[in-house]
Amino acid sequence: MPDPDRATPPRMVAAWCPDWPVTAIRLAGGGADDGETPAAVLSANRVVACSHAAREAGVRRGLRRREAQARCPDLVVLQRDEAIEARAFEPVLLALESIALGVEVTRPGLAALG
């Protein structure tokens, strides 16, 4: 039988878009917008996010640019723009806030709901 004096921890749900940097640049018209072209977003010469097509070709987060391009010669390389990522995530946040209170943003592409 549960103890009525013991408080239960709050339940949280995470809304995560793992390829958000690629998605945000595509939404902004920054390149490789067909969804089938392998694309990767780089920061400091390392892959921070890649599309599904790029992952299928062997591209992974953390790879250096040269290694990513060796694994996928057709790779479209995009430079990270965190301002674009944040602006593109705003409509997602508004949608989440319309169904739940207390949306907490960890970073563009990742939010938690109570």
DSSP file (Angstrom, degrees, kcal/mol; ACC not computed):
  #  RESIDUE AA STRUCTURE BP1 BP2  ACC     N-H-->O    O-->H-N    N-H-->O    O-->H-N    TCO  KAPPA ALPHA  PHI   PSI    X-CA   Y-CA   Z-CA
    1    1 A M              0   0    0      0, 0.0     2,-0.0     0, 0.0     0, 0.0   0.000 360.0 360.0 360.0 131.3    0.0    0.0    0.0
    2    2 A P        -     0   0    0      0, 0.0     3,-0.0     0, 0.0     0, 0.0  -0.320 360.0-114.5 -67.5 146.7    1.5    3.4   -0.9
    3    3 A D    >   -     0   0    0      1,-0.1     3,-1.0     2,-0.0     0, 0.0  -0.715  18.7-154.1 -80.7 118.1    2.5    5.8    1.8
    4    4 A P  T 3  S+     0   0    0      0, 0.0    -1,-0.1     0, 0.0     0, 0.0   0.720  92.8  56.6 -68.7 -19.7    0.2    8.9    1.7
    5    5 A D  T 3  S+     0   0    0      2,-0.1     2,-0.6    -3,-0.0    -2,-0.0   0.653  88.1  90.1 -83.8 -14.8    2.9   11.0    3.3
    6    6 A R  S <  S-     0   0    0     -3,-1.0     2,-0.3     1,-0.0    -3,-0.0  -0.716  75.3-137.4 -87.9 122.5    5.5   10.2    0.7
    7    7 A A        -     0   0    0     -2,-0.6    -2,-0.1     1,-0.0    -4,-0.0  -0.573  14.6-131.6 -78.7 137.0    5.5   12.6   -2.2
    8    8 A T        -     0   0    0     -2,-0.3     3,-0.1     1,-0.1    -1,-0.0  -0.664  28.0-106.5 -86.2 144.0    5.8   11.1   -5.6
    9    9 A P        -     0   0    0      0, 0.0    -1,-0.1     0, 0.0     2,-0.0  -0.362  42.4 -98.1 -67.1 149.4    8.4   12.7   -7.9
   10   10 A P        -     0   0    0      0, 0.0     2,-0.4     0, 0.0    -3,-0.0  -0.361  35.7-122.2 -66.7 147.1    6.9   14.7  -10.8
   11   11 A R        -     0   0    0    103,-0.3     2,-0.4    -3,-0.1    -3,-0.0  -0.738  29.2-166.4 -91.2 139.1    6.6   13.0  -14.1
   12   12 A M        -     0   0    0     -2,-0.4     2,-0.4   100,-0.0   102,-0.2  -0.941  10.8-159.7-126.4 147.5    8.4   14.6  -17.0
   13   13 A V  E     -A  113   0A   0    100,-2.5   100,-3.1    -2,-0.4     2,-0.5  -0.990  12.8-147.1-123.6 135.1    8.2   14.0  -20.8
   14   14 A A  E     -A  112   0A   0     -2,-0.4     2,-0.7    98,-0.2    98,-0.2  -0.876   3.0-157.1-104.4 134.4   11.0   15.1  -23.1
   15   15 A A  E     +A  111   0A   0     96,-3.4    96,-2.2    -2,-0.5     2,-0.5  -0.946  25.1 179.0-106.2 111.7   10.3   16.3  -26.7
   16   16 A W  E     -A  110   0A   0     -2,-0.7    94,-0.2    94,-0.2     3,-0.1  -0.961  26.1-172.0-124.9 128.7   13.6   15.7  -28.6
   17   17 A C    >   -     0   0    0     92,-3.2     3,-1.9    -2,-0.5     6,-0.1  -0.886  12.2-168.3-113.0  93.9   14.4   16.3  -32.2
   18   18 A P  T 3  S+     0   0    0      0, 0.0    -1,-0.1     0, 0.0    32,-0.1   0.773  84.6  44.2 -61.6 -29.2   17.8   14.7  -32.5
   19   19 A D  T >> S+     0   0    0      1,-0.2     4,-2.4    30,-0.1     3,-0.8   0.030  75.2 131.7-100.5  27.2   18.6   16.2  -36.0
   20   20 A W  H <>  +     0   0    0     -3,-1.9     4,-3.3     1,-0.3     5,-0.3   0.850  65.7  55.6 -54.2 -43.4   17.3   19.7  -35.0
   21   21 A P  H 3> S+     0   0    0      0, 0.0     4,-1.7     0, 0.0    -1,-0.3   0.901 112.8  43.6 -57.8 -38.4   20.4   21.6  -36.3
   22   22 A V  H <> S+     0   0    0     -3,-0.8     4,-2.3     2,-0.2    -2,-0.2   0.937 115.2  48.8 -68.1 -46.5   19.9   20.0  -39.8
   23   23 A T  H  X S+     0   0    0     -4,-2.4     4,-2.7     1,-0.2     5,-0.2   0.903 110.1  51.4 -59.8 -43.8   16.1   20.5  -39.7
   24   24 A A  H  X S+     0   0    0     -4,-3.3     4,-1.8    -5,-0.2    -1,-0.2   0.909 110.8  47.1 -63.3 -42.8   16.5   24.2  -38.6
   25   25 A I  H  <>S+     0   0    0     -4,-1.7     5,-3.2    -5,-0.3     6,-0.3   0.901 112.6  50.2 -67.0 -39.0   18.9   25.0  -41.4
   26   26 A R  H ><5S+     0   0    0     -4,-2.3     3,-1.4     1,-0.2     5,-0.2   0.916 109.4  51.0 -63.6 -42.4   16.6   23.3  -43.9
   27   27 A L  H 3<5S+     0   0    0     -4,-2.7    -1,-0.2     1,-0.3    -2,-0.2   0.848 108.5  52.5 -62.4 -33.7   13.6   25.2  -42.7
   28   28 A A  T 3<5S-     0   0    0     -4,-1.8    -1,-0.3    -5,-0.2    -2,-0.2   0.468 119.9-111.5 -81.2  -1.4   15.5   28.4  -43.1
   29   29 A G  T < 5S+     0   0    0     -3,-1.4    -3,-0.2    -4,-0.3    -2,-0.1   0.777  72.1 141.3  78.3  26.5   16.3   27.5  -46.7
   30   30 A G      < -     0   0    0     -5,-3.2    -4,-0.2     1,-0.3     2,-0.1   0.373  65.2 -67.6 -86.9   4.7   20.0   27.0  -45.9
   31   31 A G  S    S+     0   0    0     -6,-0.3    -1,-0.3    -5,-0.2    -2,-0.1  -0.377 104.0  48.3 129.7 155.4   20.6   24.0  -48.2
   32   32 A A    >   +     0   0    0      1,-0.1     3,-0.7    -2,-0.1    -6,-0.1   0.902  58.5 158.9  50.9  52.2   19.8   20.3  -48.8
   33   33 A D  T 3   +     0   0    0      1,-0.2    -1,-0.1     2,-0.1    -3,-0.0   0.359  46.6  86.1 -91.4   7.7   16.1   20.8  -48.3
   34   34 A D  T 3  S-     0   0    0      1,-0.1    -1,-0.2     0, 0.0    -2,-0.1   0.642  88.9-132.2 -82.0 -11.8   14.8   17.7  -50.1
   35   35 A G  S <  S+     0   0    0     -3,-0.7    18,-0.3     2,-0.1    17,-0.2   0.259  94.5  71.9  82.5 -14.3   15.2   15.5  -47.0
   36   36 A E  S    S+     0   0    0      2,-0.1    -1,-0.1    16,-0.1    -3,-0.1   0.602  70.7  95.7-106.8 -16.9   17.0   12.8  -49.0
   37   37 A T  S    S-     0   0    0     -5,-0.1     2,-0.3     1,-0.1    17,-0.2  -0.601  84.6-114.0 -75.4 129.6   20.3   14.5  -49.5
   38   38 A P        +     0   0    0      0, 0.0    38,-2.7     0, 0.0     2,-0.3  -0.478  47.1 173.8 -65.1 127.8   22.9   13.5  -46.9
   39   39 A A  E     -c   76   0B   0     -2,-0.3    12,-2.7    36,-0.2     2,-0.4  -0.973  17.5-170.3-137.7 150.2   23.7   16.5  -44.8
   40   40 A A  E     -cD  77  50B   0     36,-2.3    38,-2.9    -2,-0.3     2,-0.5  -0.999  16.7-140.1-141.0 142.0   25.7   17.3  -41.7
   41   41 A V  E     -cD  78  49B   0      8,-2.9     7,-3.1    -2,-0.4     8,-1.3  -0.886  25.7-161.7-101.4 129.2   26.0   20.3  -39.5
   42   42 A L  E     +cD  79  47B   0     36,-3.0    38,-2.3    -2,-0.5     2,-0.3  -0.847  17.3 179.9-115.6 148.7   29.5   21.1  -38.3
   43   43 A S  E >  S- D   0  46B   0      3,-2.4     3,-1.4    -2,-0.3    38,-0.0  -0.972  80.4  -1.6-142.1 130.9   30.9   23.2  -35.5
   44   44 A A  T 3  S-     0   0    0     -2,-0.3     3,-0.1     1,-0.3    -1,-0.1   0.881 130.9 -59.8  53.7  40.7   34.7   23.5  -34.9
   45   45 A N  T 3  S+     0   0    0      1,-0.2    20,-1.6    19,-0.1     2,-0.4   0.666 116.6 108.1  65.9  19.8   35.2   21.1  -37.8
   46   46 A R  E <  S-DE  43  64B   0     -3,-1.4    -3,-2.4    18,-0.2     2,-0.4  -0.963  76.5-107.4-127.7 146.5   33.2   18.3  -36.1
   47   47 A V  E     +D   42   0B   0     16,-2.6    15,-3.2    -2,-0.4    -5,-0.2  -0.563  35.0 171.8 -71.0 124.1   29.8   16.9  -37.0
   48   48 A V  E    S+     0   0B   0     -7,-3.1     2,-0.3     1,-0.4    -6,-0.2   0.620  70.6   1.1-105.1 -21.2   27.2   18.0  -34.4
   49   49 A A  E     -D   41   0B   0     -8,-1.3    -8,-2.9    11,-0.1    -1,-0.4  -0.969  63.8-171.7-161.2 151.7   24.2   16.6  -36.2
   50   50 A C  E     -D   40   0B   0     -2,-0.3   -10,-0.2   -10,-0.2   -28,-0.1  -0.980  26.1-105.9-146.3 159.1   23.4   14.8  -39.4
   51   51 A S     >  -     0   0    0    -12,-2.7     4,-2.3    -2,-0.3     5,-0.2  -0.268  37.2-104.8 -78.1 168.0   20.5   13.7  -41.5
   52   52 A H  H  > S+     0   0    0      1,-0.2     4,-2.3     2,-0.2     5,-0.2   0.908 122.2  53.6 -59.3 -43.0   19.1   10.2  -41.7
   53   53 A A  H  > S+     0   0    0    -18,-0.3     4,-1.0     1,-0.2    -1,-0.2   0.877 108.6  49.5 -61.9 -37.4   20.6    9.8  -45.2
   54   54 A A  H  4>S+     0   0    0    -15,-0.2     5,-2.4   -17,-0.2     3,-0.4   0.899 109.2  51.8 -68.7 -40.2   24.0   10.8  -43.8
   55   55 A R  H ><5S+     0   0    0     -4,-2.3     3,-1.6     1,-0.2    -2,-0.2   0.896 105.2  55.7 -62.2 -39.3   23.8    8.3  -40.9
   56   56 A E  H 3<5S+     0   0    0     -4,-2.3    -1,-0.2     1,-0.3    -2,-0.2   0.800 105.6  52.9 -62.6 -27.5   22.9    5.5  -43.4
   57   57 A A  T 3<5S-     0   0    0     -4,-1.0    -1,-0.3    -3,-0.4    -2,-0.2   0.434 129.9 -95.8 -87.4   0.0   26.2    6.4  -45.2
   58   58 A G  T < 5S+     0   0    0     -3,-1.6     2,-0.3     1,-0.3    -3,-0.2   0.489  74.9 144.1 103.5   3.5   28.2    6.1  -41.9
   59   59 A V      < +     0   0    0     -5,-2.4    -1,-0.3    -6,-0.1     2,-0.3  -0.600  23.6 177.7 -78.6 136.3   28.3    9.7  -40.8
   60   60 A R    >   -     0   0    0     -2,-0.3     3,-1.6   -11,-0.1   -13,-0.2  -0.935  36.7 -87.2-135.7 157.0   28.1   10.1  -37.0
   61   61 A R  T 3  S+     0   0    0     -2,-0.3   -13,-0.2     1,-0.2     3,-0.1  -0.364 111.8  32.1 -60.5 143.6   28.2   12.9  -34.5
   62   62 A G  T 3  S+     0   0    0    -15,-3.2    -1,-0.2     1,-0.3   -14,-0.1   0.204  85.2 131.0  93.9 -15.7   31.8   13.8  -33.4
   63   63 A L    <   -     0   0    0     -3,-1.6   -16,-2.6   -16,-0.1    -1,-0.3  -0.388  61.5-113.6 -68.9 148.0   33.4   12.8  -36.7
   64   64 A R  B  >  -E   46   0B   0    -18,-0.2     4,-2.5     1,-0.1   -18,-0.2  -0.457  30.1-108.5 -73.8 156.4   35.9   15.3  -38.2
   65   65 A R  H  > S+     0   0    0    -20,-1.6     4,-2.5     1,-0.2     5,-0.2   0.900 117.7  51.2 -54.1 -46.8   34.8   16.9  -41.5
   66   66 A R  H  > S+     0   0    0      1,-0.2     4,-1.9     2,-0.2    -1,-0.2   0.904 111.3  47.0 -61.9 -42.9   37.3   15.0  -43.6
   67   67 A E  H  > S+     0   0    0      2,-0.2     4,-2.0     1,-0.2    -1,-0.2   0.900 111.9  51.0 -66.6 -40.5   36.2   11.6  -42.2
   68   68 A A  H  X S+     0   0    0     -4,-2.5     4,-1.6     1,-0.2    -2,-0.2   0.914 112.1  46.3 -62.7 -42.7   32.6   12.4  -42.7
   69   69 A Q  H  < S+     0   0    0     -4,-2.5    -1,-0.2    -5,-0.2    -2,-0.2   0.818 109.6  54.8 -70.7 -30.4   33.2   13.4  -46.3
   70   70 A A  H  < S+     0   0    0     -4,-1.9    -1,-0.2    -5,-0.2    -2,-0.2   0.886 111.2  45.0 -67.7 -37.9   35.3   10.2  -46.8
   71   71 A R  H  < S+     0   0    0     -4,-2.0    -2,-0.2     1,-0.3    -1,-0.2   0.808 130.2  23.5 -73.4 -29.8   32.4    8.1  -45.6
   72   72 A C    ><  -     0   0    0     -4,-1.6     3,-2.1    -5,-0.2    -1,-0.3  -0.760  64.2-175.7-140.4  89.2   29.8   10.0  -47.7
   73   73 A P  T 3  S+     0   0    0      0, 0.0    -1,-0.1     0, 0.0    -4,-0.1   0.753  86.6  56.0 -59.7 -25.0   31.3   11.8  -50.7
   74   74 A D  T 3  S+     0   0    0      2,-0.1    -5,-0.1   -20,-0.0     2,-0.1   0.329  79.3 137.3 -87.7   8.1   27.8   13.4  -51.5
   75   75 A L    <   -     0   0    0     -3,-2.1     2,-0.6    -6,-0.2   -36,-0.2  -0.310  49.3-143.0 -62.0 129.9   27.6   14.9  -48.0
   76   76 A V  E     -c   39   0B   0    -38,-2.7   -36,-2.3    -2,-0.1     2,-0.5  -0.863  17.9-147.9 -91.9 119.9   26.3   18.5  -47.9
   77   77 A V  E     -c   40   0B   0     -2,-0.6     2,-0.4   -38,-0.2   -36,-0.2  -0.795  16.7-174.4 -96.2 126.3   28.3   20.3  -45.2
   78   78 A L  E     -c   41   0B   0    -38,-2.9   -36,-3.0    -2,-0.5     2,-0.3  -0.936  21.8-126.6-120.1 141.0   26.4   23.0  -43.3
   79   79 A Q  E     -c   42   0B   0     -2,-0.4   -36,-0.2   -38,-0.2     2,-0.1  -0.679  34.9-104.7 -87.3 141.4   27.8   25.4  -40.7
   80   80 A R        -     0   0    0    -38,-2.3     2,-0.3    -2,-0.3    -1,-0.1  -0.368  33.7-176.6 -67.6 138.1   26.1   25.5  -37.4
   81   81 A D     >  -     0   0    0    -60,-0.1     4,-1.9     1,-0.1     3,-0.3  -0.840   6.3-174.2-136.0  96.8   23.9   28.6  -36.7
   82   82 A E  H  > S+     0   0    0     -2,-0.3     4,-2.2     1,-0.2     5,-0.2   0.772  84.1  59.6 -66.2 -26.8   22.5   28.5  -33.2
   83   83 A A  H  > S+     0   0    0      2,-0.2     4,-2.5     1,-0.2    -1,-0.2   0.915 106.6  46.8 -67.1 -41.8   20.4   31.6  -33.8
   84   84 A I  H  > S+     0   0    0     -3,-0.3     4,-2.5     2,-0.2    -2,-0.2   0.909 111.0  53.1 -63.6 -41.8   18.6   29.9  -36.6
   85   85 A E  H  X S+     0   0    0     -4,-1.9     4,-1.2     1,-0.2    -2,-0.2   0.916 111.3  45.5 -59.4 -44.3   18.1   26.8  -34.5
   86   86 A A  H  X S+     0   0    0     -4,-2.2     4,-0.8     2,-0.2     3,-0.3   0.923 113.5  48.4 -67.3 -44.8   16.5   28.9  -31.7
   87   87 A R  H >< S+     0   0    0     -4,-2.5     3,-0.7     1,-0.2    -2,-0.2   0.903 111.5  49.9 -62.8 -40.8   14.2   30.8  -34.0
   88   88 A A  H 3< S+     0   0    0     -4,-2.5     4,-0.4     1,-0.2    -1,-0.2   0.757 107.1  55.8 -70.3 -23.4   13.0   27.7  -35.8
   89   89 A F  H 3X S+     0   0    0     -4,-1.2     4,-2.3    -3,-0.3    -1,-0.2   0.654  85.4  83.6 -83.1 -15.4   12.3   26.0  -32.4
   90   90 A E  H <X S+     0   0    0     -4,-0.8     4,-2.4    -3,-0.7     5,-0.2   0.901  88.9  49.4 -57.6 -45.9    9.9   28.8  -31.3
   91   91 A P  H  > S+     0   0    0      0, 0.0     4,-2.0     0, 0.0    -1,-0.2   0.872 110.1  52.7 -63.1 -33.1    6.8   27.5  -33.1
   92   92 A V  H  > S+     0   0    0     -4,-0.4     4,-2.4     2,-0.2    -2,-0.2   0.925 109.4  49.0 -64.5 -43.9    7.5   24.1  -31.7
   93   93 A L  H  X S+     0   0    0     -4,-2.3     4,-2.9     1,-0.2     5,-0.2   0.906 108.8  52.4 -62.7 -42.0    7.6   25.6  -28.2
   94   94 A L  H  X S+     0   0    0     -4,-2.4     4,-1.2     1,-0.2    -1,-0.2   0.901 110.2  48.8 -60.8 -40.3    4.4   27.5  -28.7
   95   95 A A  H  X S+     0   0    0     -4,-2.0     4,-0.5     2,-0.2     3,-0.2   0.913 112.6  47.5 -65.7 -42.3    2.7   24.2  -29.8
   96   96 A L  H >X S+     0   0    0     -4,-2.4     4,-1.5     1,-0.2     3,-1.3   0.910 110.0  52.6 -64.8 -41.7    4.0   22.4  -26.7
   97   97 A E  H 3< S+     0   0    0     -4,-2.9    -1,-0.2     1,-0.3    -2,-0.2   0.744 100.1  63.6 -67.2 -22.4    2.9   25.3  -24.4
   98   98 A S  H 3< S+     0   0    0     -4,-1.2    -1,-0.3    -3,-0.2    -2,-0.2   0.706 114.0  32.3 -74.0 -17.8   -0.6   25.1  -25.9
   99   99 A I  H << S+     0   0    0     -3,-1.3     2,-0.3    -4,-0.5    -2,-0.2   0.582 127.2  27.0-112.0 -14.2   -0.9   21.5  -24.5
  100  100 A A     <  -     0   0    0     -4,-1.5     3,-0.3    -5,-0.1    -1,-0.3  -0.998  68.5-131.0-150.4 143.6    1.1   21.7  -21.3
  101  101 A L  S    S+     0   0    0     -2,-0.3    13,-0.7     1,-0.2    -3,-0.0  -0.581  83.5  34.1 -87.8 155.6    2.2   24.3  -18.8
  102  102 A G        -     0   0    0     -2,-0.2     2,-0.4     1,-0.2    12,-0.3   0.907  68.0-176.7  73.0  44.0    5.8   24.7  -17.7
  103  103 A V        -     0   0    0     -3,-0.3     2,-0.5    10,-0.1    10,-0.2  -0.605   9.6-158.2 -73.1 130.2    7.7   23.8  -20.8
  104  104 A E  E     -B  112   0A   0      8,-2.9     8,-3.0    -2,-0.4     2,-0.5  -0.954   3.9-147.6-116.5 120.5   11.4   23.9  -20.0
  105  105 A V  E     +B  111   0A   0     -2,-0.5     6,-0.2     6,-0.2    -2,-0.0  -0.761  18.9 176.7 -91.1 123.9   13.9   24.3  -22.9
  106  106 A T  E    S-     0   0A   0      4,-2.1    -1,-0.2    -2,-0.5     5,-0.2   0.860  73.9 -35.1 -86.1 -45.2   17.2   22.6  -22.5
  107  107 A R  E >  S-B  110   0A   0      3,-1.5     3,-2.7   -21,-0.0    -1,-0.5  -0.937  87.0 -62.4-164.8 162.8   18.5   23.6  -25.9
  108  108 A P  T 3  S+     0   0    0      0, 0.0   -22,-0.1     0, 0.0   -88,-0.1  -0.379 128.3  27.1 -56.0 126.6   16.8   24.1  -29.3
  109  109 A G  T 3  S+     0   0    0     -2,-0.1   -92,-3.2   -89,-0.1     2,-0.4   0.269 113.3  75.1 102.0  -9.4   15.5   20.7  -30.3
  110  110 A L  E <   +AB  16 107A   0     -3,-2.7    -4,-2.1   -94,-0.2    -3,-1.5  -0.962  51.1 158.7-140.9 120.5   15.0   19.5  -26.7
  111  111 A A  E     -AB  15 105A   0    -96,-2.2   -96,-3.4    -2,-0.4     2,-0.4  -0.979  25.1-142.9-138.3 151.2   12.3   20.5  -24.3
  112  112 A A  E     -AB  14 104A   0     -8,-3.0    -8,-2.9    -2,-0.3     2,-0.4  -0.917  10.8-160.5-116.4 142.5   10.8   18.9  -21.1
  113  113 A L  E      A   13   0A   0   -100,-3.1  -100,-2.5    -2,-0.4   -10,-0.1  -0.955 360.0 360.0-121.6 139.3    7.2   19.0  -20.1
  114  114 A G              0   0    0    -13,-0.7  -103,-0.3    -2,-0.4   -12,-0.1   0.446 360.0 360.0 -84.8 360.0    5.8   18.4  -16.6
